[in-house]
Amino acid sequence: MGRGEYLGEFEQVVLLAVARLEDEAYGMRVREEIERRAARRTTIGAVYATLERLVSKGYVRETDLPGGAERSGLARRFYEITPAGKSALEEARDLQARMWSGLKLRSGGRRS
């Protein structure tokens, strides 16, 4: 990840869902994984917009596969995390760990 190319929080969540789902990562499954694991409601439009942004950054690869009889032959777009996407997630995790390191939050929010 280049300087200034930090992953946003929702980008991280979507990228983690794609990584977890592996061969089953398509839009609706990504949305369901986020809602199940993060207990966070989201719209399918937000998921697709984020997936497209991750594709344009090179963090996710998309592939259209023909659908079977249950989908009347309609193609389904699958997503796969790329090596650059894995690196971006690792860098985001490391950045957060550095920022949290040694931090003790006080209640009340005011310095004494």
SESE-268825 format. One line per 10 residues: number of its first residue (from 1); for each residue x, y, z of C-alpha. Coordinates in Angstrom, 3 decimals, padded with zeros to 6 digits. Example, Ala and Ser with C-alpha at 12.3 -4.5 7.8 and 13.67 -1.06 7.14 Angstrom:
<atoms>
1) 012.300,-004.500,007.800  013.670,-001.060,007.140
</atoms>
This chain:
<atoms>
1) 000.000,000.000,000.000  001.509,003.288,-001.043  001.697,006.392,001.099  -001.778,007.845,001.636  -003.559,004.729,000.347  -004.995,003.567,003.645  -007.932,001.224,003.612  -011.096,002.720,004.994  -012.868,000.832,007.761  -015.642,-000.514,005.505
11) -013.097,-001.402,002.811  -011.290,-003.498,005.417  -014.523,-005.205,006.462  -015.439,-006.032,002.850  -011.919,-007.229,002.046  -011.892,-009.447,005.145  -015.259,-010.923,004.133  -013.922,-011.698,000.630  -010.847,-013.356,002.166  -012.987,-015.464,004.534
21) -015.449,-016.566,001.862  -012.707,-017.659,-000.555  -014.387,-019.358,-003.567  -017.881,-018.327,-002.415  -017.291,-014.554,-002.403  -020.032,-012.894,-004.442  -021.959,-009.748,-003.572  -024.846,-011.132,-001.537  -022.621,-013.614,000.327  -020.191,-010.809,001.186
31) -023.095,-008.767,002.564  -024.372,-011.719,004.607  -020.878,-012.400,005.992  -020.537,-008.778,007.110  -023.961,-008.792,008.752  -023.288,-012.118,010.483  -019.732,-011.521,011.707  -019.770,-007.774,012.299  -023.413,-007.572,013.394  -023.601,-004.608,011.058
41) -026.451,-003.998,008.657  -025.396,-002.812,005.234  -026.932,-002.356,001.825  -025.974,-004.455,-001.168  -025.282,-001.190,-003.028  -022.635,-000.195,-000.456  -021.038,-003.642,-000.764  -020.898,-003.496,-004.571  -019.576,000.083,-004.602  -016.825,-000.936,-002.185
51) -016.007,-004.097,-004.150  -015.624,-002.035,-007.327  -013.342,000.427,-005.506  -011.240,-002.501,-004.225  -011.055,-003.901,-007.781  -009.855,-000.520,-009.089  -007.175,-000.415,-006.359  -006.015,-003.901,-007.370  -006.918,-005.454,-004.002  -009.671,-007.686,-005.403
61) -010.048,-009.561,-008.693  -013.489,-010.205,-010.195  -014.583,-013.113,-012.359  -017.972,-013.748,-013.973  -019.074,-017.383,-013.994  -022.152,-018.708,-015.793  -025.073,-019.509,-013.541  -026.762,-022.856,-013.354  -030.415,-023.741,-013.749  -031.259,-022.216,-010.347
71) -030.202,-018.820,-011.769  -031.695,-019.394,-015.233  -028.175,-019.284,-016.656  -027.476,-015.756,-015.353  -023.815,-015.157,-014.600  -022.621,-014.494,-011.064  -019.649,-012.242,-010.327  -017.166,-013.705,-007.855  -014.424,-011.804,-006.046  -010.988,-012.937,-004.909
81) -008.451,-011.120,-002.759  -005.165,-010.425,-004.566  -001.657,-010.478,-003.083  -001.824,-006.651,-002.989  -005.119,-006.916,-001.077  -003.552,-009.274,001.465  -000.660,-006.847,001.895  -003.048,-003.922,002.335  -004.933,-005.790,005.072  -001.723,-006.715,006.859
91) -000.515,-003.105,006.709  -003.864,-001.859,008.036  -003.681,-004.357,010.912  -000.086,-003.341,011.695  -000.952,000.375,011.599  -003.798,-000.134,014.054  -001.580,-002.217,016.348  001.032,000.586,016.392  -001.598,003.204,017.110  -003.149,001.152,019.945
101) 000.204,000.138,021.442  000.517,001.469,024.985  -002.686,003.509,024.774  -004.840,003.560,027.885  -008.202,005.234,027.422  -009.553,007.159,030.376  -013.218,007.477,031.120  -014.667,010.957,030.809  -012.476,012.054,027.892  -010.793,015.021,029.731
111) -007.187,015.141,030.717  -006.554,015.746,034.394
</atoms>
